[in-house]
Amino acid sequence: MPKQLINSFASWVLKQRIHQIELFVKYPNEVQEELLMNLIAAAKNTVLGKKYDYNSIHSYTTFAERIPISTYEELQPLIERTRQGEQNVFWESPIKWFAKSSGTTNAKSKFIPVSNEALEDCHYKGSKDLLCLYLNNNENSELFTGKSLRLGGSSQIYEDNNSFFGDLSAILIENMPIWAEFSSTPCNKTSLMSEWESKMAAIINETKRENVTSFAGVPSWMLVLMNRMLEETGKGNLFEIWPNLEVYFHGGVSFNPYREQYKNILPKKEFKYYEIYNASEGFFAIQDLNHSNDLLLMLDYGIFYEFIPMDTFGTLNQKTIRLADVELNKNYAVVITTNSGLFRYLVGDTVRFTSLNPYRIRVSGRTKHHINVFGEELMVENTDQALAKACQITHSEIVDYTVAPIFMKEKEKGAHEWMIEFKKKPADMAIFQQALDETLQSLNSDYEAKRYNNMTLNPLVINVARENLFYDWLKENNKLGGQHKIPRLSNERDYLEQLKEIQEKVII
């Protein structure tokens, strides 16, 4: 079958989904309420269902009053029972897949249950909807005349007591239909290689002669791969290798700090960037417009959403609200109930709503990855945007960064200490530092108040990281791979001190 015909047919098939998306956009709260009742009914005969008498829950109010919000640590004993072979603990259908993730807040591995329903009705559905929305906005796309270059994690699937675990991308590759591999590169064998350096070399060797029309992965790791691809081929930009490239699907970390670097290696104004928000626990939101940073919250993936306003999070006055009650431009912690049996589960991410009709969001940070030592409520979204602005002003580029507090001592005031690895250093670090600090103040009124006349916070401190410092830190902590991320912000100094120690070792 000719490639153009395949492209036309695939586009037509995917776009049949549009009217269903329009339905939950038009009736979002009704769709969510019905979904919640279906999830409760499906899990009523499980161990948890009997403990909390799901059978008698007929309203959101009863649901919220009876079932506590849980973290992974609180659910871990029940998850472990399922990993050891016991079923019907928190979900009705058998669960044999577990997405292994250390996250960014704890070195201990998490094993997130992934049901067959979640695979089909959430993760794969989200991937198809991403293509559906992109194609609906770009009628002349020739996406399916070539292949998508994918960069996932670096773990194979492992078996333990008749259950299987690996990072989410490995599970998705293991379960995807055979036809899906024909539209992707590299092959499954290469994608599932565990040793990161060998995997990078194999991907470059396998994909550099393919007709790649799109690529997908975490911006920080994908940038490493793309720069190595340019070094290997001696080309000046990616279009010299893949002339038919048209879109980059990205997620996992903010794109802001890397945007200019991508523009340098993808120098065409018509090239598209599409963002997604997904995790081991589910596929949550998709960019639904060209040239937009807002993500449409997907409401029919078997996930019921609740939100905790961050100004009450972790306090005695903490409250949880439904989607119908959210407000614009407030930061919320995300709570989900899913078709893998995670009921009222605290994901650990924070979002803010940029639109209520339809419900669109931006990911603003992590519940544990913000700095509020001095009442400044600094979010990752703030630091990402401020860095991007400082880089623009000073014509510099970064690789990675992390920030920690400098605690007050006796009469000394506090401050924020940064570790930044530059790809291209600013000519004048003082100008960069001033631009960064002033932009943070313009973005965050709490930070601005604490910085006013150095009242509570002294000017920020910047450490310039040596080349590959963050890469070496990840390697030392066995975190190399496409799904691992640098902890951006912390209320403690642990990450920063580890990085400074590695930096000093090399200098000595």
N, C-alpha and C positions, 0 to 999 in steps of 0.2 A: 504494500500500500504506500503511495507517495507520501512524503513527509508533510506536505501542505494539507493533504486530506486527513492525515492523522491529527494534525494540529487543529483543524476545523472541527473534527468529530469530538476530540477531547474537550475543546472549549465549550461546545454545545452541551455535552453531558454535564460538565461541572456547573454551568450556569443555570441548570434546571433547579438548583438549590436556592436561587435568589428569592423566590416568592416565600419560602419558609423563613428565611432570614427577615424578610419584610414583616412577617407575621409576629415574631417576637419583638421586633422594633416597635410595632404598633400596639401590642398588648404585653409589655414586658412584665408587669407585676402579676398579671393573671397567669402567664406562662410559668413564672417562678413559683407561685403558690401551688399550682397543679403539680409541678415537678416535685416540690417538697412532700406533698401527700403521697405521691407515687414512691418516693424513696423510703418514706416511713413504712408504707405498706409492704414494700419488698423486703425490708429487714425486720419485720415484726416477730418472726420466729427465731431470730438469732439469739445468741447469749445476751448481747446488749439489748436487743429488742425486748426480751422478756424481763431483763433487769429494770428497764425504764418503762415497761408496759406501753410499747409503741402502739399497740392495738387500740388503746383508748385515746391516742393523740389525734385530734381532728381540727386543730387550729395552730397557727404559728405561735400564739401566746402560750399555749400549753407546752408546745415543743420547746420554746425558749426557757420556760420556767423549770421544766423537768430535766432537760439534758444539759449537763455542764459543758462549757467550752474546754477543749483539751489541747494540750501540746503533744508533740511526738513522744516526749519522754513519758507522759502519762498514759499514752496508748501502747507504748512499746511492749509491755507484758502480754497484751492481747494479740498484738501482731506476731510476737514470738511464738505464741501457741499455734497460730496459723502456719508459720514457717516450719513448725515441727510436725505438721500434717493434720491438725485439727481444723475442721471446716465449720461453717455456719456460726462463726464467732461474732462477726460484725457485719457480714454480708451474706446473702442467701446463696449465691452461686459460688462454686469452688474457685479459690484464688491460689494460683501456683506461681505467679510472676511477682517479683519484688524489685522495684527500682532502687538500687543502692546509691545513696547520696550522702556525702559528708556535709553537704551544705556549706555555708560560709561562717557558721557560728560555733561549730563544735567539731572536733577532730574525730569523734566517735561516729561510726557509720550509721546512717538511717536506712531502714528497709521499708520503703513505701509500697503498700499493697496496690497491685494493678489488676483489676478484674477484666474479664473478657468484655464486659459492657463498657468499661472505661477505655479499653483499646479501640473498640469499634465506634462507640458513640461519642467519644471525647477526643482522644489523641488523633486518630486517623480522620475523624470528621473535621477536626480543626485544621489539619493539613490540607484537606480538600477544600475547605472553606476559604483558606488563605489564597489558594489558586483561583477559586471562584470569584472572590471579591476583586482580585487583581485583574483577572480577565474581563470582568464586568466593567471595570474602569478603563481598560485599555483594549479597545475593540480590534486594533491592528496587531496585537501581540502575536509573535511567532514562537512562543515559549516552547511548544512541543515539537518544533523542528529540530531541537537539540536536546541536551541533557542538563540536569541540575547537579552541580557539584555540591556535595553535602559534607560537612565537617562536624561529626558528633564527638562523643566521648572516646575513651581509649580502653574500654573494658570489654572483655568477652563475657558471654553468659556462663555462669557457674551453677552447678547443681548441688543442692544440699537437702537431703531427706525428701527427695521427690518434689522440692520446690526449686525455682530457678531465680537467680538474681544477677544483675548487671546494671550498668547505668541505663537511663531511660532510652537513649538513642539505640543502644544495643538491643534492648527488648523490642523496640519498634522495628528495627531491621530484621530481627529474628522472626517476627510475626507478619511482616508485610507480604502481600500477595506477590507471586513470581513476576507478574507483568510490571510491577512498580520498579523492579531493579533495572529493567531495560531503559527507563527514563532517567536513571540516576548514575552518577559516577562519583567516586570509584566503586568498584564491585563490593559486594557484601564482605568478602574475605578481607579485603584491604581495610574497609571501614571498621571492622571488628578487631584489627590488630591492637595489641595491648601496649607495646613499647612505643612511646610517643615519637621519638626521633626517627625510628625506622618507618613508622607509619607516615610521617610527613614526607619522607623521601619517596615512599611508595605511591602516595597520592599524587605528588608532582610528576613522577614518571608515568603514571597511568592516565592522568587527565590533560596533560599539556598538548596532546594531539587530538583530543575530543572536541566536538562542537558544543561547547558549554554556553547555554543561553541564560542560566541563572545560577546563583550559588546561595547556600544557606548555612548559617552557623553563628556562633558568638563573635561579636566584632573584634575583641582583643585577640583571640586565637586565630580567627580568619585573616586578620591583618598580618600576623606572623607568617601564615602559609602563603599569602599572596605576595609578600615581599620576597620570600624565598623563591617563589615561582619566577619572579622577575629576575632575580639574581641568577637562577639556573638557566633561564632562556636568554638572558642578555637583552630583554625587551625593555622599552621605556614605560609602557603602560599595559594594562590587561587587555585592551582592545586589539593590541598587536598579536596577542596570543589567541584570544577568543573574540573575533570581530562581531559576533552576533549576541554578545552579552546584553541583557536588557533590564535585569532587576537583581537586587540583593535582598533576600529575606533574612532578617536578623532579629535577635532577642538575647536575653540572658543578662546583659549589662547595658547601661545607657550608651547610646550611640554618639552623644554629644562630644565627648573628648576625642573621638576618632574621626569625626565627620570630615574635617579638612584633609586628613591623610588619605581617606578614601577618594575624595575629589581629585587628589593628585594622581592616583593610579587608575582612576576612572574618569578621564577628562571629557565627558560628554554631558551637556545639560539635560538631555532627554533621558539619561539613565535614571532608573527608579530605585527607591529604597522603601521596603515594606517591613514594618516592625510587627513582632508578635510578642505575646506574654504567655508563656507556658512554664510548667514545672513538672517535677515527677508526680505531683498530686493531681495535675490536670492541665488542660488547655483552656485559658481564660479569656483572652482578648486578642483582636486582630485589627491592624490598621485597615480602614475601609475606604480611605480616600487617598488619591495621589497627593504627594507633597504635604503630608500631615503627620504631626507627632501624636495625634490622639488615636486611641484604640477603642474599637467597638467591643463592649462587653458581650460575650456570646452566652445567651441565656438558655439554650436548649441542648446542652452537652451533658445533662445528668448531674449538674452542679448547682446547688442552691447557695446563694450568697447572703452573708451578713457582714456587718461592718462595725468596728469599734472606733469611735472618734479618738484620735491620738491624744487629745487634751485630757481624756479620762483614762487612757490605757494604763493598766497596772496600778490604778489607784482604787481606793475604797468606793469611789463614785463611778467606776467603770460601767459603761452601758453598751448594749449591743442593739443595733437597729437593722431593719430590713432595707432592701434596695429602695423601696418606695419612700423612705425617710431620709435619704442622703441629701447633702447640700453641696453646692458648687465650691470648689477650691479649698475644701477642708481635707486634711490628711486622715485617712482611716486605715486601721489594721484590718486585713482580710480574713474572714472566717468562712469556711466552706463545709458543706455536707455533700458527699459525692456518691456516685454509683460504684465506688470501691469499698464503701462502708465506713468512710471517715466522716463521722457525724460531729458537727460543730468543731471542726479542726482549725486551729490557728496556723495559717500558712507561714507567717513570719514576714510577709511583704506588706508595704504600705502603698496606698494609691490615693489619688485625688481625682475628683470628677470634674471634667472640663465641659461636659454637656449632660443634661438630664433628659433630653428628647432628641435623639436617642441617648442611651447611657454610654458615654465615652469617658475613658479614664487615661491617666498617665501614671506609670509606676514611679513613686517618689522615693522609695528606699526600703529599708528593712526595720522591723520593730526593734531588733537588737543592734542595728547598724545606723545609729544616729548619735550625735553628741549633745547631751543635755546636762553636762556637769555643772554649768554655771547658769542654767535657765535659758540657754540660747536656742534650743530645739533645732539644731542644724541637721538638715536632711541630705541624703545623697544627691537628690535632685538639685539642691542648691549648689553643692560643691562641683558637680558635673558641669552645670551651666556657667559657674564662675570661672572654672578652669578653661572652658571653651572660649570665653570672652577674653581672658588674660592671654591665651595663646594667640588669639586673633590680633590683639593689640600689639603684641611683641613678636609676631611672626615666628612663633615657636610651636613645637609639637611634643606631645607626651606619649609615653608607653603605658605607664600605670602610676597609681598613687595610693596612699593611705594617710589617714589623719587620726591623731590622738590628742588628748588634753595634756597640757602641762599643769599639774595641780598647784593650788596655792600653797605657799609655805610661809608661815609667820606673816611678815608684812609684804611678801611678794605676791603680786597678782597672778592670775592664771593666764593661759594663752592656748592656742592650738598649734600643734607641731605637725608639719607635713613632711612626708617622704615622697618625692616626685622623681620618677625616672623619665628623662627627656630623650626623645629621638632627635630633636633639634632644640638646643638650648637657647634661651633668650639672650640677646646681646647684653642686656642690662637686667640683672636679677632684681634690683631694687624696683625698677618699673614694673616688672612682672608681679612682684610681691604686692605692690601698691594696687595694681589693677585687680588682682585676685581679692584682696581685702575689701576694696571699695565695691566691687561687684557683689560680694557676699552680703555686704551691708544693704545694698539696694534690693537684694532678693529676699532678705530675711530681717524683719523688723526687730525680732528678739535679739539676733546677733548684733544688729546695729545699735540697739540700746546698751548692750554690754560693752561694746567697743567705744561708745561715746566718751570722748576725752580720756580714753583708757581707764574708764571707771571701774570695770570688773575684769576686762580682758585686755592684755597687752597686744601689740601687733603680732600677727601670726609669724611663726618661724618656719623656714623652708630648709630641708636637707635635700641636696641633690644626690640622687642615687647613682651609683656606678652602673655601667651598662650590664644588663641582664640580671640585676639584683632580684627583681620580683620573680623572674623565671627560675633563678637558683633557689629562692625561698620555696616556691611551689615544688621544685624537684626534691629538695631536702625533706619536705613534708609529704612526699608521694602524692602530689596533687597535679601533676602534669596532665593535660587533656582538655578537650573542648568544653567540658561542663564544669570545670573548676574556675572559681573567680577570686580575685583579690578582695579581702575585706576592706571596704572603703573607709568607713567611720567606726570608731569604737569609743566607749566611755572609759575604757581601760587602755593601758599602754603595752599590753602583751605583744601584739602584732608588730608595733613599731620597734620595740626593743629587740625582738627577734631579727628584724630586718637590719637594724643598726649593728647587731652582733655579727651577722653574716658580712655586712659591708666592711667592718673593721678587720675581720679575719683575712679578707683579700688584700686590704691595704697593708697590713702587717706582713 
